[in-house]
Amino acid sequence: MSSPPGAARSEAPWDISFLRVGVLATAAATAVAAPVAALLSGLPGALGVVAGAAVVTAFFCVSGVVIAWAGRINDAFTLPAALGTFLVKALVFVAVLGALPPEGPLDRLALAWAVIGGALLWSAVQVRWVWTRQLYYVTPPAPPVPDPEKPTPRG
């Protein structure tokens, strides 16, 4: 799909490599938190932690992919895509939480804390990813072309 004529389309690539880092960080945190939750509240606590981690991972991955897709079409589509995706995800999450029985196989309190912790973890991953990248707000100049008449310095 190409941009409409006259559309503001960025030539910068949309990098979603932070998703891999976020998934790995979430997996590591879940590997620690699930056994702790199992010790504190049994199997339902561990399942709540795993479910919470899966929900947060799915939320951030879906958002990242949808926003990158929208940005490839037109930069102006990224905010509506982000807000629309968030609204749909929130509605689905509320419906799923409402459908969970209070005394079911998942500890809802452990799930809630896992979602909060996971969201904070993913936010930290994104902040670090942005702070460690060279992101340009203007297109950098092209590198100089070597002059064939001048000898290139060695060393």
N, C-alpha and C positions, 0 to 999 in steps of 0.2 A: 504494500500500500504506500503510495507516495503522498507528499504534502500537497495540499491545495495550492493553486497559483497565488503567489504573494504571501504565503503563510510564513510565519516566523519559525523557521526550523533551525535548530542548532546543528552545527557540523561536529560538535564534540560527541564522542561516543558515550553512551550511557553504561557506566560500569556498575555491575551488581555483584562484584566479587566479594563484597562484605557479607553476602548471604552465606558463603561457605564458612567464613570465620564465625559468624553468628551461630550456625548449626553446630560447629565443633565446640564452641564455648558452652552452648546450651547442653550438649551431650555430656560434657565434662561436669558441669554443675548438676545435672540430673543424676549422674552416676554417684555423686556425693550425697545429694539431698534425698534421693529415694530411700536408701538404706537408713538414713537418719529418721525420716518420716515413718518408715516401717518399725523402727525401734520405739518411736513415740506413740504411734497410733495404729500399728499393725498394717496388714496388707492394704486396707482401704486408703491409708495415708500415702503409702508408696504409689498406689495407682493414681491417687489424686495429683501427686507431684509429676508423675509421668504424663498424665493427661494435660496438666497445666503447661508443661514444657512443650508438648506437641501443639497445643492451641497457640501459644505465643510464637513458636517457630513458623507455623502455618500462616499466622497473621502477618508477620514481617516478610516472609517469602512472597506471599501473594501480593502484598503492597509493593514490594520492590520490583517485582516483575511487571505489574500493571503500570506503575509509574514510569518505568523505563520504556515500556511499549508505547505509552502515551507520548512521552518525550521524543521518541523517534519519529512520531508522526508530526507533532507540532508542540513546541515548548509551552504554549498556552493551555494545552490539554492536561498538563501534569497536576495542577491544583484540583481541577474538577475530578480527575481520575483518583487522586489521593483521597479526597473527601468522600466521593461516591463509594470507593472501596471500603473505607473505614465504616461508613454507614451500613453497608451490606454485612460486613463482618460483625459489627456490633449487634445488629438485629439477629443474625444467626446465633451468635454466642449467647445472647439473652434467651433466645428460644430453647437452646440446648440446656442451659443452666436451669431454666424453668421446668424442663421435662425430667431433670434428674430427681429421683426420689431422695428425701432427706436421709434416709437410712439405707442407701443403696451401696453398690460395690465401691464407690468413690467417696473419699472424705472430701466434702465440698470446701471445708476450711483449708485443707492442704492444697487443694486445687487453686483456691483463691490466692494463697500466699505464693504458690508456684507461678501463677500468672503475674503477680506483682513483681516478684523477683526476676522472672524471665524478661518482663518488659524493661526493667531497669538494666539488666545485663545486655539486652539487645541495644538499648539506647547508648550504653557505654561503648559497645562494639562500633556502632555507627559514628559516635563522636570521635573515637580514636581513629577510625578509618578516614574520616574527613580531615582530621588534624595532621595525619601523616601523608597525605597525598598532595601533589602539586596540582592545585586546581586554579585555573586561570579565569579571570573574569573578562579578559580580552584575549584575543588570539595572539599567541606569542609570535615574534618575528621569525621568519625562516632562518635556519642556520646559514652562515656565510658559505658561499661556494668557493672552493679553492681556486686560486688563479694558476692556470697551467704554466704561466711564464715564470712564476716564482718557485724556487725550490722549497719543499716542505721541510721544516726543522725536524730533526730526529732526536728522540730521547724522551 
